């Protein structure tokens, strides 16, 4: 139980690079290290875990301009730290979703929300089985949602394919009609050329040669 109680060590919530609240009852250099990683995080929605190499991990959840961080021992894995960050995010948004966090100064929420970080931390460490069960349920729901999405896409593609096959008669008929039109146009041109040749033979040449006795 002692190992579980110390598996999550330090946490903070930041707006951009400004730390608004942090769990301050932990005396270590985690504060400066976590803040240094904070400078390198992307601004878009993401989840990241850094392995510091001394037996600790730094996990971050970035969403809507706010960053949620927790430092944990390696033995905690990634499931418990990420579950903790999700709980903190939901609680933080409920309390400060009205815009207060958008204008709060550095560490100005320590008194209001610092104890909440500790509560969520303790809950996640005391209920690992529940955290694992919830994580599996979310993974299953995500997998089912992906399967449903893939089936929907397959149905759309199947519908488009059947439609293209059923509707392909119109372009084919159009092509046939166009080919026929081009064939008649070519025949007309050939007939015109042939008529000109016949005219040359029957009219122009006899008039020049004095009839068909030109070669005599």
ABEGO torsion letter per residue (X at the ends): XAAAAAABABBBBBBEABBABBBAABBBAAAAAAAAAAAABBABBBBBBBBAGAGBBBBBBBBGGBBBBBBBBAAAEAAAAAAAAAAAAAAAAAAAAAGAAAABBBGAAAAAAAAAAAAAAAAAAABAAAAAAAAAAAAAAAAAAAAAAAAAAAAAAAAAAAAAAAAAAAAAAAAAAAAAAAAAAAAAAAAAAAAAAAAAAAAAAAAAAGEAAAAX
